[in-house]
Amino acid sequence: MKNRITNALSDFFFEYETPRQVLVRNRRVGVVCRLIQLGVLAYIIGWVFIYEKGYQSTDIAVSSVFTKMKGVGYTNEKGKERVWDVADYVFPPQGESSFVVMTNYIITEGQHMSKCPELPGKHNCSSYKDCEGGSFKRTGHGQMTGVCVNSTKTCEVLAWCPVEDDHTIPDPPLLMSAENYTLFIKNSVTFPLFGVTRSNLVEGIDAAYISKCLHDPEKAPLCPIFKLGDIVKLSGFNFETIAKVGGAIGIVVDWTCNFDVDVSHCKPKYTFHGLYGNPTETDKARASVGYNFRFAKHYMEDKLQKRTLLKVFGIRFDIIVQSLARKFNIIPTLTAIGSGVGIFGVATVVCDLVLLYLLPKREFYKNMKFKYTDTHIQPDSESLGLDTSVYYTIEAKAQNQGADKSNVSARRSPESREVCGAFIGANLFDPDSEAGSIETEVSKK
C-alpha cells in the first residue's frame, strides 16, 4: 500500500503528459484551418485591440456642472412695457444642470381669494343641482359653492379670482428676444481610477478669451458660452415654434479621453439634441403639447393678500455629462490575448469535424487520431510484440490495399504471425526499413 502511494505521488510530480498529434496532409482541411485562424486573428487585432481598445482599463468620471444665463428681454403687452432680466425668466435661479428659460407666458394679475364663476366650458350648469356645494372637479379652479351663475351658466367657485383664462396662447411668443440670450457652462470632471481632474476651461480658455468668444462647432468648439438661438438650431428645432409652447433640449458634454497620451489632449465635445417639441410633429390631436408650468408672486394690497399668476411656456435645458477615460493596463491586455488564443481552438474543432465526419477517408482518419484499448485486440498486438498504435497502422495499410488482401491477412496462421512479428520487430526502429516507414506513408495518404 505504501509503495502504491509513493508511486502515485512520484508519477504525479515527475511525469508529464502531452497530447498525441497527427499531421494530416490535406489541402482542403489545411485551407479551412488557416482561414479560420486568419479570421480569429483579424477579430483579435481589429475588434478587440483597435476598436474596443482591449489593452486599456477604463474609468467613468465624477462630474459637476453649474450654469449662468445672461440677457435682457422686453415686452409691450396691452400698452404695458416691461423689461425681463435673468431673475425673471430663469427657473430655478441657482444655476443647476437642468433649468427652464421662459419664452412665452399668460399672466393673470390682481387675483385674490373670493367667489367667482368658472370659465365657460369648465363647469357648465343650468340649475343649482348641477353645482354640488363643497365638491371639486379635477379641471376646476376651486371649490364649488352650490350656486349656478345665470350670466355665465357656470358654477360658482371659491378660488383665486378672477380665474385664469389660458385658452389663447400668445402668438408670436412674447419673449422672442430669448433667442439672443447667452448660456455659460462650467463643467469639472474627475477620473478617480487615474487620479486626473479636468475642467471644460481647458488650456487657452482664459478670462480674455471668454469675454469675446461664442461657441461655434467649427470656429470655436471649446468656447463654453452658447447663444440660445444657436443651441435650438443645432438641435434641429425652429426657435419660434418651440418658444410658443415650450420643449426640451439636451446639451451633451462628452469627455472621451486617452491617458496614454498627454492629459492636455483630454478636451470636451459639445453636442445638442432635441428631446421634446419636435417641429416636424404633425399630430394636432395630441393631449399635451410643449412644456409649461405655473408660478405666482404674492403681495399685500390694502391689507388684502393678492397674487400675480403666470403660466410659463419655456425651453427646458438638460446638461448631460458623458465620460469614458482609457489607459494602458497589463491585466486587460493579457486577458484579451488569452481569450484570443483560446478562440484559436475553434479552427481545430472545425477541422476535426471535417476530418472525422465529412471526408471520404473519415474512417482512416479516425483510426489515426484515436488509440483504442479494446481487450480483444490487445492479445493480437502483444503476440506480435507491437504497440497498439503500430498494430492499427499496419491494419489500416492492409485495409487500403484491398478487401482480398485483408481477408488473406485475417486468415493467416499463427506461425506466419510470428514470422511477421519477428520481421517487424527487427525493422521497427530502422528508419530505412519498409516497416519503419509504414506509419509515415499512411499519414501522408
Sine and cosine of phi, psi and omega as CSV:
sin_phi,cos_phi,sin_psi,cos_psi,sin_omega,cos_omega
0.00,0.00,-0.66,0.75,0.00,-1.00
-0.90,0.43,-0.65,0.76,0.01,-1.00
-0.90,0.43,-0.61,0.79,0.03,-1.00
-0.89,0.45,-0.68,0.73,0.01,-1.00
-0.91,0.42,-0.66,0.75,0.01,-1.00
-0.90,0.44,-0.69,0.72,0.01,-1.00
-0.91,0.42,-0.62,0.78,0.01,-1.00
-0.91,0.43,-0.68,0.73,0.04,-1.00
-0.91,0.42,-0.63,0.77,0.02,-1.00
-0.90,0.43,-0.68,0.73,0.04,-1.00
-0.89,0.45,-0.61,0.80,-0.05,-1.00
-0.92,0.38,-0.67,0.75,-0.10,-1.00
-1.00,0.03,-0.49,0.87,-0.18,-0.98
-0.90,-0.44,0.19,0.98,0.06,-1.00
-0.87,-0.49,0.52,-0.85,0.00,-1.00
-0.80,-0.61,0.73,-0.68,0.01,-1.00
-0.95,-0.32,0.65,-0.76,0.05,-1.00
-0.73,-0.68,0.61,-0.79,-0.04,-1.00
-0.94,0.34,0.48,-0.88,0.02,-1.00
-0.99,0.16,0.70,-0.71,-0.01,-1.00
-0.88,-0.47,0.61,-0.79,0.02,-1.00
-0.86,-0.51,0.84,-0.54,0.03,-1.00
-1.00,0.08,0.90,-0.44,-0.05,-1.00
-0.95,-0.30,0.86,-0.51,0.03,-1.00
-0.99,-0.11,1.00,0.01,-0.01,-1.00
-0.62,-0.79,0.87,-0.48,-0.11,-0.99
-0.89,0.46,-0.69,0.72,-0.04,-1.00
-0.89,0.45,-0.72,0.70,0.00,-1.00
-0.92,0.40,-0.64,0.76,0.02,-1.00
-0.89,0.46,-0.68,0.73,0.02,-1.00
-0.91,0.42,-0.68,0.73,0.04,-1.00
-0.86,0.51,-0.71,0.71,-0.01,-1.00
-0.88,0.48,-0.72,0.69,-0.04,-1.00
-0.94,0.35,-0.58,0.81,0.04,-1.00
-0.90,0.43,-0.68,0.74,0.02,-1.00
-0.90,0.44,-0.70,0.72,0.02,-1.00
-0.90,0.44,-0.61,0.79,0.05,-1.00
-0.91,0.42,-0.65,0.76,0.06,-1.00
-0.89,0.45,-0.67,0.74,0.04,-1.00
-0.89,0.45,-0.68,0.73,0.00,-1.00
-0.89,0.45,-0.66,0.75,0.04,-1.00
-0.90,0.44,-0.63,0.78,0.05,-1.00
-0.89,0.46,-0.69,0.72,-0.04,-1.00
-0.91,0.40,-0.73,0.68,-0.05,-1.00
-0.96,0.26,-0.75,0.66,-0.10,-0.99
-0.96,0.29,-0.77,0.64,-0.09,-1.00
-1.00,0.07,-0.82,0.58,-0.13,-0.99
-0.93,0.37,-0.73,0.69,-0.12,-0.99
-1.00,-0.04,-0.70,0.72,-0.08,-1.00
-0.99,0.13,-0.78,0.63,-0.07,-1.00
-0.98,0.18,-0.78,0.62,-0.07,-1.00
-1.00,0.06,-0.10,1.00,-0.01,-1.00
0.79,0.62,0.80,0.60,-0.07,-1.00
-0.92,0.38,-0.14,0.99,-0.01,-1.00
-1.00,-0.04,0.05,1.00,-0.05,-1.00
-0.88,-0.48,0.50,-0.86,0.16,-0.99
-1.00,-0.03,0.40,-0.92,-0.11,-0.99
-0.83,-0.55,0.36,-0.93,0.04,-1.00
-0.49,-0.87,0.51,-0.86,0.04,-1.00
-0.94,-0.35,0.64,-0.77,-0.13,-0.99
-0.99,0.15,0.44,-0.90,0.25,-0.97
-0.99,-0.13,0.82,-0.57,-0.17,-0.99
-0.82,-0.57,0.34,-0.94,0.07,-1.00
-0.65,-0.76,0.66,-0.75,-0.05,-1.00
-0.73,-0.69,0.71,-0.71,0.24,-0.97
-0.67,-0.74,0.41,-0.91,-0.13,-0.99
-0.77,-0.63,0.33,-0.94,0.06,-1.00
-0.55,-0.84,0.80,-0.60,0.02,-1.00
-0.98,-0.19,0.51,-0.86,0.10,-0.99
-0.63,-0.77,0.57,-0.82,0.00,-1.00
0.59,-0.81,0.41,-0.91,-0.02,-1.00
-0.78,-0.63,0.69,-0.72,0.03,-1.00
-0.93,-0.37,0.39,-0.92,-0.02,-1.00
-0.70,-0.71,0.70,-0.71,0.07,-1.00
-0.73,-0.69,0.46,-0.89,0.08,-1.00
-0.67,-0.74,1.00,0.00,-0.09,-1.00
-0.95,-0.31,0.90,-0.43,0.01,-1.00
0.83,0.56,0.64,0.77,0.05,-1.00
0.99,0.11,-0.02,1.00,0.00,-1.00
-0.99,-0.16,0.93,-0.36,0.03,-1.00
-1.00,0.09,0.59,-0.81,0.01,-1.00
-0.45,-0.90,0.62,-0.79,0.09,-1.00
-0.95,-0.30,0.73,-0.68,-0.02,-1.00
-0.93,-0.38,0.81,-0.58,0.07,-1.00
-0.94,-0.35,-0.12,-0.99,-0.11,-0.99
-0.85,0.53,-0.62,0.78,-0.03,-1.00
-0.92,0.40,-0.30,0.96,-0.04,-1.00
-1.00,-0.08,-0.55,0.84,-0.17,-0.99
-0.91,-0.41,0.04,1.00,0.03,-1.00
-0.93,-0.37,0.76,-0.64,0.00,-1.00
-0.72,-0.70,0.78,-0.62,-0.24,0.97
-0.97,0.25,0.24,-0.97,-0.10,-1.00
-1.00,0.09,0.02,1.00,-0.13,-0.99
-0.98,0.20,-0.07,1.00,0.01,-1.00
0.97,0.23,0.73,0.68,-0.02,-1.00
-1.00,0.05,0.07,-1.00,-0.02,-1.00
-0.98,0.20,-0.14,0.99,0.07,-1.00
-0.73,-0.68,0.85,-0.52,-0.08,-1.00
-0.46,-0.89,0.19,-0.98,-0.02,-1.00
-0.83,-0.56,0.69,-0.72,0.10,-0.99
-0.94,-0.34,0.86,-0.51,-0.05,-1.00
-0.95,0.31,0.76,-0.65,0.02,-1.00
-0.85,-0.52,-0.27,0.96,0.00,-1.00
-0.40,-0.92,0.35,-0.94,-0.04,-1.00
-0.31,-0.95,0.33,-0.94,0.17,-0.98
-0.84,-0.55,0.86,-0.52,-0.10,-1.00
-0.94,-0.33,0.68,-0.73,0.08,-1.00
-0.81,-0.59,0.94,-0.34,-0.12,-0.99
-0.98,-0.17,0.41,-0.91,0.13,-0.99
0.95,0.33,0.45,0.89,0.04,-1.00
-0.95,0.30,0.62,-0.78,0.11,-0.99
-0.58,-0.82,0.34,-0.94,-0.05,-1.00
-0.95,0.30,0.88,-0.48,-0.07,-1.00
-0.28,-0.96,-0.14,-0.99,0.06,-1.00
-0.93,-0.37,0.74,-0.68,-0.04,-1.00
-0.40,-0.92,0.33,-0.94,-0.02,-1.00
-0.97,0.24,0.49,-0.87,0.07,-1.00
-0.95,0.32,0.24,-0.97,0.05,-1.00
-0.94,0.33,0.53,-0.85,0.08,-1.00
-0.86,0.52,0.70,-0.72,-0.03,-1.00
1.00,-0.08,-0.24,0.97,0.01,-1.00
-1.00,0.08,-0.92,0.39,0.00,-1.00
-0.79,-0.61,0.97,0.24,0.01,-1.00
-0.95,0.32,0.51,-0.86,-0.02,-1.00
-0.48,-0.88,0.36,-0.93,0.10,-1.00
-0.86,-0.52,-0.28,0.96,0.04,-1.00
-0.42,-0.91,0.11,-0.99,-0.01,-1.00
-0.90,0.44,-0.41,0.91,-0.03,-1.00
-0.91,0.42,-0.43,0.91,0.00,-1.00
-0.98,0.20,-0.16,0.99,-0.04,-1.00
-0.86,-0.50,1.00,-0.02,-0.04,-1.00
-0.96,0.28,0.90,-0.44,-0.04,-1.00
-0.89,0.46,0.66,-0.75,0.03,-1.00
0.99,0.12,-0.04,1.00,-0.03,-1.00
-0.99,-0.16,0.26,-0.96,0.00,-1.00
-0.80,-0.60,0.45,-0.89,0.17,-0.99
-0.85,-0.52,0.56,-0.83,-0.13,-0.99
-0.85,0.52,-0.61,0.79,-0.04,-1.00
-1.00,-0.05,0.09,1.00,-0.03,-1.00
-0.99,0.10,0.04,-1.00,-0.03,-1.00
-0.96,-0.27,-0.17,0.98,-0.03,-1.00
-0.16,-0.99,-0.32,-0.95,-0.03,-1.00
-1.00,-0.04,0.77,-0.64,-0.01,-1.00
-0.95,0.32,0.64,-0.77,-0.04,-1.00
-1.00,-0.09,-0.16,0.99,-0.03,-1.00
1.00,-0.07,0.13,0.99,-0.03,-1.00
-0.95,-0.32,0.70,-0.71,0.10,-0.99
-0.98,-0.21,0.88,-0.47,-0.04,-1.00
-0.99,0.13,0.87,-0.49,-0.09,-1.00
-0.93,0.38,-0.56,0.83,-0.07,-1.00
-0.92,0.39,-0.52,0.85,-0.02,-1.00
-0.93,-0.36,-0.22,0.98,-0.07,-1.00
0.84,0.55,0.61,0.80,0.08,-1.00
-0.76,-0.65,0.31,-0.95,-0.02,-1.00
-0.97,0.24,0.56,-0.83,0.08,-1.00
-0.99,0.13,0.63,-0.78,-0.03,-1.00
-0.75,-0.66,0.44,-0.90,0.17,-0.99
-1.00,-0.04,0.92,-0.39,-0.13,-0.99
-0.32,-0.95,-0.09,-1.00,0.14,-0.99
-0.98,0.21,0.92,-0.39,-0.10,-0.99
-0.94,-0.35,0.54,-0.84,-0.08,1.00
-0.95,0.33,0.50,-0.86,-0.05,-1.00
-0.94,0.34,0.42,-0.91,-0.05,-1.00
-0.94,0.33,0.68,-0.73,0.11,-0.99
-0.92,-0.40,0.97,-0.24,-0.07,-1.00
-0.92,-0.40,0.43,0.90,-0.02,-1.00
-0.94,0.33,-0.51,0.86,-0.06,-1.00
-0.94,-0.35,0.89,-0.47,0.02,-1.00
-1.00,-0.06,0.77,-0.63,-0.02,-1.00
-0.83,0.56,0.73,-0.68,0.02,-1.00
-0.58,-0.81,0.89,-0.45,0.15,0.99
-0.96,0.28,0.26,-0.97,-0.02,-1.00
-0.84,0.54,0.58,-0.82,-0.07,-1.00
-0.94,0.34,-0.50,0.86,-0.04,-1.00
-0.92,-0.38,0.84,0.54,0.08,-1.00
-0.91,0.41,-0.31,0.95,0.04,-1.00
-0.91,0.42,-0.23,0.97,0.03,-1.00
-0.89,0.46,-0.31,0.95,0.02,-1.00
-0.87,0.49,-0.42,0.91,-0.04,-1.00
-0.98,-0.17,0.04,1.00,0.07,-1.00
-0.91,0.41,0.42,-0.91,0.05,-1.00
-0.88,-0.48,0.53,-0.84,-0.02,-1.00
-0.86,-0.52,0.80,-0.60,0.07,-1.00
-0.96,-0.27,0.81,-0.59,0.00,-1.00
-0.91,-0.41,0.79,-0.61,0.10,-0.99
-0.87,-0.49,0.85,-0.53,-0.10,-1.00
-0.76,-0.65,0.72,-0.69,0.05,-1.00
-0.80,-0.60,0.71,-0.71,0.00,-1.00
-0.78,-0.63,0.54,-0.84,0.04,-1.00
-0.75,-0.67,0.77,-0.64,0.07,-1.00
-0.98,-0.21,0.99,-0.15,-0.12,-0.99
-0.87,0.49,-0.62,0.79,-0.06,-1.00
-0.89,0.45,-0.59,0.81,-0.05,-1.00
-0.98,-0.21,-0.10,0.99,0.02,-1.00
0.91,0.41,0.62,0.79,-0.04,-1.00
-0.89,-0.46,0.72,-0.69,0.07,-1.00
-0.85,-0.53,0.75,-0.67,-0.01,-1.00
-0.73,-0.68,0.43,-0.90,0.07,-1.00
-0.81,-0.58,0.45,-0.89,0.04,-1.00
-0.95,0.32,-0.15,0.99,0.16,-0.99
-1.00,0.04,0.95,0.30,-0.12,-0.99
-0.97,0.25,-0.05,-1.00,0.00,-1.00
-0.82,0.57,0.77,-0.64,-0.01,-1.00
1.00,-0.09,-0.20,0.98,0.04,-1.00
-0.99,-0.13,1.00,-0.05,-0.01,-1.00
-0.90,-0.43,-0.05,-1.00,-0.07,-1.00
-0.88,0.48,-0.62,0.79,-0.01,-1.00
-0.92,0.40,-0.62,0.78,0.00,-1.00
-0.94,0.35,-0.68,0.73,-0.03,-1.00
-0.90,0.44,-0.56,0.83,-0.07,-1.00
-0.91,0.41,-0.31,0.95,-0.06,-1.00
-0.79,-0.61,-0.08,1.00,-0.08,-1.00
-1.00,0.00,0.37,-0.93,0.10,-1.00
-0.58,-0.81,0.75,-0.66,-0.15,-0.99
-0.87,0.50,0.72,-0.69,0.10,-0.99
-0.60,-0.80,0.79,-0.61,-0.08,-1.00
-0.84,0.54,-0.45,0.89,-0.03,-1.00
-0.98,-0.18,-0.75,0.66,-0.13,-0.99
-1.00,0.05,-0.57,0.82,-0.03,-1.00
-0.64,-0.77,0.93,0.37,-0.08,-1.00
-0.95,0.33,-0.28,0.96,-0.03,-1.00
-0.98,-0.20,-0.05,1.00,0.02,-1.00
-0.92,0.39,0.80,-0.60,-0.06,-1.00
-1.00,0.03,0.21,0.98,0.02,-1.00
-0.94,-0.34,0.79,-0.61,-0.13,-0.99
-0.83,-0.56,0.65,-0.76,0.13,-0.99
-1.00,0.03,0.74,-0.67,-0.09,-1.00
-0.86,0.50,-0.60,0.80,0.03,-1.00
-0.89,0.45,-0.60,0.80,0.03,-1.00
-0.93,0.37,-0.63,0.78,0.01,-1.00
-0.88,0.47,-0.72,0.69,0.00,-1.00
-0.89,0.45,-0.66,0.75,0.00,-1.00
-0.92,0.40,-0.69,0.72,0.00,-1.00
-0.93,0.36,-0.38,0.93,0.04,-1.00
-0.99,0.12,-0.10,0.99,0.04,-1.00
1.00,-0.07,0.15,0.99,-0.03,-1.00
-0.97,-0.22,0.27,-0.96,0.14,-0.99
-0.98,-0.18,0.78,-0.63,-0.15,-0.99
-0.89,0.46,-0.71,0.70,-0.04,-1.00
-0.90,0.44,-0.59,0.81,-0.01,-1.00
-0.92,0.38,-0.73,0.69,-0.05,-1.00
-0.97,0.23,-0.44,0.90,-0.01,-1.00
-0.95,0.31,-0.46,0.89,-0.06,-1.00
-0.91,0.41,-0.78,0.63,-0.08,-1.00
-0.90,-0.43,-0.06,1.00,0.05,-1.00
1.00,-0.03,0.15,-0.99,0.01,-1.00
0.01,-1.00,-0.24,-0.97,-0.04,-1.00
-0.65,-0.76,0.66,-0.75,0.01,-1.00
-0.74,-0.67,0.68,-0.73,0.03,-1.00
-0.97,-0.22,0.76,-0.65,0.09,-1.00
-0.95,-0.32,0.92,-0.39,-0.06,-1.00
-0.99,-0.17,0.82,-0.57,0.11,-0.99
-0.97,-0.25,0.94,-0.35,-0.12,-0.99
-0.97,-0.23,0.84,-0.55,0.08,-1.00
-0.92,-0.39,0.99,-0.11,0.11,-0.99
-0.92,-0.39,0.95,-0.32,-0.19,-0.98
-0.82,-0.57,0.55,-0.84,0.09,-1.00
-0.87,-0.48,0.96,-0.28,-0.06,-1.00
-1.00,0.08,0.15,0.99,0.17,-0.99
-0.97,0.25,-0.28,0.96,0.12,-0.99
-0.94,-0.33,-0.04,-1.00,-0.07,-1.00
-0.88,0.47,0.59,-0.81,-0.06,-1.00
-0.89,0.46,-0.44,0.90,-0.02,-1.00
-0.90,0.43,-0.29,0.96,0.05,-1.00
-0.98,0.19,-0.13,0.99,0.01,-1.00
-0.99,0.12,0.98,-0.20,-0.07,-1.00
-0.75,-0.66,0.46,-0.89,-0.03,-1.00
-0.98,0.19,0.38,-0.92,0.10,-1.00
-0.76,-0.65,0.77,-0.64,-0.08,-1.00
-0.97,-0.23,0.74,-0.68,0.11,-0.99
-0.73,-0.69,0.38,-0.92,-0.12,-0.99
-0.76,-0.65,0.70,-0.71,-0.09,-1.00
-0.69,-0.73,0.76,-0.65,0.10,-0.99
-0.97,0.23,0.88,-0.47,-0.06,-1.00
-1.00,-0.10,-0.60,0.80,-0.01,-1.00
-0.43,-0.90,0.64,-0.76,-0.02,-1.00
0.97,-0.26,0.58,0.81,-0.06,-1.00
-0.87,0.48,0.85,-0.53,-0.04,-1.00
-0.93,0.36,-0.28,0.96,0.02,-1.00
-1.00,0.10,-0.01,1.00,0.02,-1.00
-0.91,0.42,0.81,-0.58,-0.06,-1.00
-0.96,-0.29,-0.10,1.00,-0.03,-1.00
-0.98,0.21,0.96,-0.30,-0.02,-1.00
-1.00,0.07,-0.09,1.00,-0.07,-1.00
-0.98,-0.20,0.34,0.94,0.00,-1.00
-0.91,0.42,0.61,-0.79,-0.06,-1.00
-0.94,0.34,-0.53,0.85,-0.03,-1.00
-0.58,-0.81,0.79,-0.61,-0.01,-1.00
-0.83,-0.56,0.43,-0.90,0.09,-1.00
0.94,0.34,-0.27,-0.96,-0.01,-1.00
-0.67,-0.75,0.81,-0.58,0.00,-1.00
-0.47,-0.88,0.33,-0.95,0.09,-1.00
-0.39,-0.92,0.16,-0.99,-0.02,-1.00
-0.86,-0.51,0.54,-0.84,0.18,-0.98
-0.52,-0.86,0.38,-0.93,-0.09,-1.00
-0.78,-0.63,0.53,-0.85,0.10,-0.99
-0.92,-0.39,0.91,-0.42,-0.07,-1.00
-1.00,-0.04,0.51,-0.86,0.03,-1.00
-0.38,-0.92,0.22,-0.98,0.02,-1.00
-0.94,-0.35,0.70,-0.72,0.03,-1.00
-0.63,-0.78,0.89,-0.45,-0.05,-1.00
0.81,0.59,0.72,0.70,0.01,-1.00
0.87,0.49,0.34,0.94,0.04,-1.00
-0.88,-0.47,0.79,-0.62,0.00,-1.00
-0.97,0.26,0.79,-0.61,0.03,-1.00
-0.77,-0.64,0.16,-0.99,0.05,-1.00
-0.49,-0.87,0.37,-0.93,0.14,-0.99
-0.93,-0.38,0.88,-0.48,-0.06,-1.00
-0.99,-0.17,0.74,-0.67,0.06,-1.00
-0.85,-0.53,0.79,-0.61,0.21,-0.98
-1.00,-0.09,0.92,-0.39,-0.15,-0.99
-0.99,-0.14,0.78,-0.62,0.19,-0.98
-0.96,-0.29,0.79,-0.62,-0.08,-1.00
-0.43,-0.90,0.10,-0.99,0.04,-1.00
-0.98,-0.20,0.84,-0.55,0.04,-1.00
-1.00,-0.02,0.79,-0.61,0.02,-1.00
-0.94,-0.34,0.82,-0.58,0.07,-1.00
-0.91,-0.42,0.90,-0.45,0.01,-1.00
-1.00,-0.06,0.90,-0.44,-0.11,-0.99
-0.92,-0.40,0.81,-0.58,0.00,-1.00
-0.98,-0.21,0.84,-0.54,0.09,-1.00
-0.92,-0.40,0.64,-0.77,-0.06,-1.00
-0.52,-0.86,0.56,-0.83,0.11,-0.99
-0.35,-0.94,0.90,-0.44,0.01,-1.00
-0.92,-0.40,0.57,-0.82,-0.02,-1.00
-0.77,-0.64,0.49,-0.87,0.07,-1.00
-0.38,-0.93,0.57,-0.82,-0.05,-1.00
-0.86,0.51,0.67,-0.74,0.05,-1.00
-0.55,-0.84,0.73,-0.68,-0.10,-0.99
-0.93,0.38,-0.49,0.87,-0.07,-1.00
-0.92,0.39,-0.80,0.60,0.06,-1.00
-0.90,0.44,-0.46,0.89,0.04,-1.00
-0.90,0.43,-0.76,0.65,0.01,-1.00
-0.91,0.41,-0.58,0.82,0.03,-1.00
-0.90,0.44,-0.67,0.74,0.02,-1.00
-0.91,0.40,-0.66,0.75,0.02,-1.00
-0.91,0.42,-0.70,0.71,0.00,-1.00
-0.88,0.48,-0.67,0.74,0.02,-1.00
-0.92,0.40,-0.57,0.82,0.03,-1.00
-0.92,0.40,-0.66,0.75,0.05,-1.00
-0.89,0.46,-0.63,0.78,0.03,-1.00
-0.90,0.44,-0.58,0.81,0.00,-1.00
-0.93,0.37,-0.41,0.91,0.04,-1.00
-0.86,0.51,-0.42,0.91,0.02,-1.00
-0.89,0.46,-0.28,0.96,0.03,-1.00
-0.88,0.47,-0.60,0.80,0.00,-1.00
-0.88,0.47,-0.66,0.75,0.01,-1.00
-0.90,0.43,-0.69,0.73,-0.01,-1.00
-0.89,0.46,-0.71,0.70,-0.02,-1.00
-0.90,0.43,-0.71,0.71,-0.01,-1.00
-0.91,0.42,-0.60,0.80,0.07,-1.00
-0.89,0.46,-0.65,0.76,0.03,-1.00
-0.89,0.45,-0.65,0.76,0.02,-1.00
-0.90,0.43,-0.70,0.71,-0.03,-1.00
-0.91,0.42,-0.70,0.71,-0.18,-0.98
-1.00,0.05,-0.31,0.95,-0.12,-0.99
-0.76,-0.66,-0.24,0.97,-0.10,-0.99
-0.90,-0.43,-0.58,0.81,-0.06,-1.00
-0.96,0.29,0.46,-0.89,0.01,-1.00
-0.87,0.50,-0.58,0.81,-0.03,-1.00
-1.00,-0.05,0.57,0.82,-0.07,-1.00
-0.89,0.45,-0.56,0.83,0.02,-1.00
-0.91,0.41,-0.63,0.78,0.02,-1.00
-0.90,0.44,-0.68,0.73,0.00,-1.00
-0.93,0.38,-0.54,0.84,0.07,-1.00
-0.89,0.45,-0.68,0.73,0.01,-1.00
-0.91,0.42,-0.54,0.84,0.01,-1.00
-0.97,0.25,-0.54,0.84,-0.09,-1.00
-0.99,0.13,-0.63,0.78,-0.11,-0.99
-0.96,-0.27,0.61,-0.79,0.05,-1.00
-0.96,-0.28,0.90,-0.43,-0.07,-1.00
-1.00,-0.01,0.52,-0.86,-0.01,-1.00
-0.80,-0.60,0.57,0.82,0.00,-1.00
-0.90,0.43,0.65,-0.76,-0.09,-1.00
-0.94,0.34,-0.48,0.88,-0.03,-1.00
-0.98,0.21,-0.22,0.98,0.05,-1.00
-1.00,-0.03,-0.52,0.86,-0.11,-0.99
-0.84,0.54,-0.67,0.75,0.00,-1.00
-0.86,0.50,-0.61,0.79,0.00,-1.00
-0.90,0.44,-0.69,0.72,-0.02,-1.00
-0.94,0.35,-0.62,0.79,0.01,-1.00
-0.94,0.35,-0.56,0.83,0.00,-1.00
-0.91,0.41,-0.45,0.89,0.02,-1.00
-1.00,-0.05,-0.08,1.00,-0.01,-1.00
0.95,0.31,0.48,0.88,-0.06,-1.00
-0.91,-0.41,0.43,-0.90,0.20,-0.98
-0.95,0.32,0.50,-0.86,-0.06,-1.00
-0.85,0.53,-0.63,0.78,0.00,-1.00
-0.90,0.43,-0.64,0.77,0.03,-1.00
-0.92,0.39,-0.62,0.79,0.02,-1.00
-0.87,0.49,-0.71,0.71,0.00,-1.00
-0.92,0.38,-0.50,0.87,0.07,-1.00
-0.90,0.44,-0.69,0.72,0.01,-1.00
-0.91,0.42,-0.64,0.76,0.00,-1.00
-0.91,0.41,-0.64,0.77,0.01,-1.00
-0.91,0.42,-0.63,0.78,0.04,-1.00
-0.90,0.43,-0.64,0.77,0.00,-1.00
-0.91,0.42,-0.61,0.79,0.01,-1.00
-0.91,0.41,-0.58,0.81,0.01,-1.00
-0.95,0.31,-0.33,0.94,0.00,-1.00
-0.99,0.13,-0.10,1.00,0.08,-1.00
0.82,-0.57,0.41,-0.91,-0.07,-1.00
-0.94,0.33,-0.56,0.83,-0.02,-1.00
-0.91,0.42,-0.71,0.70,-0.01,-1.00
-0.92,0.38,-0.53,0.85,0.02,-1.00
-0.91,0.40,-0.62,0.79,0.01,-1.00
-0.92,0.40,-0.64,0.77,0.02,-1.00
-0.90,0.44,-0.65,0.76,0.00,-1.00
-0.91,0.41,-0.56,0.83,-0.01,-1.00
-0.94,0.33,-0.43,0.90,-0.06,-1.00
-0.99,-0.14,0.13,0.99,-0.05,-1.00
-0.93,0.36,0.42,-0.91,-0.12,-0.99
-0.98,0.19,0.31,-0.95,0.06,-1.00
-0.84,0.54,-0.57,0.82,-0.02,-1.00
-0.90,0.43,-0.67,0.74,0.00,-1.00
-0.92,0.39,-0.55,0.83,0.06,-1.00
-0.89,0.45,-0.63,0.77,0.00,-1.00
-0.91,0.43,-0.65,0.76,0.02,-1.00
-0.90,0.43,-0.69,0.72,0.03,-1.00
-0.88,0.47,-0.67,0.75,0.01,-1.00
-0.89,0.45,-0.68,0.74,0.01,-1.00
-0.90,0.44,-0.64,0.77,-0.01,-1.00
-0.91,0.42,-0.73,0.69,-0.02,-1.00
-0.92,0.38,-0.62,0.78,0.02,-1.00
-0.88,0.47,-0.59,0.81,-0.02,-1.00
-0.96,0.28,-0.47,0.88,-0.10,-0.99
-0.93,-0.38,0.05,1.00,-0.11,-0.99
-0.88,0.48,-0.63,0.77,-0.06,-1.00
-0.99,-0.17,0.21,0.98,0.06,-1.00
-0.99,-0.11,0.94,-0.34,-0.07,-1.00
-0.91,0.41,-0.32,0.95,-0.01,-1.00
-1.00,0.00,-0.19,0.98,-0.05,-1.00
-0.98,0.19,0.33,-0.95,-0.01,-1.00
-0.93,0.38,-0.66,0.75,-0.03,-1.00
-0.92,0.39,-0.61,0.79,-0.01,-1.00
-0.93,0.38,-0.31,0.95,-0.02,-1.00
-0.97,-0.25,0.12,0.99,-0.03,-1.00
-0.88,0.48,-0.74,0.67,-0.09,-1.00
-0.91,0.43,-0.62,0.79,0.02,-1.00
-0.90,0.43,-0.69,0.73,-0.01,-1.00
-0.90,0.43,-0.67,0.74,0.02,-1.00
-0.89,0.45,-0.65,0.76,0.00,-1.00
-0.89,0.46,-0.63,0.78,0.00,-1.00
-0.91,0.42,-0.58,0.81,0.07,-1.00
-0.90,0.44,0.00,0.00,0.00,0.00
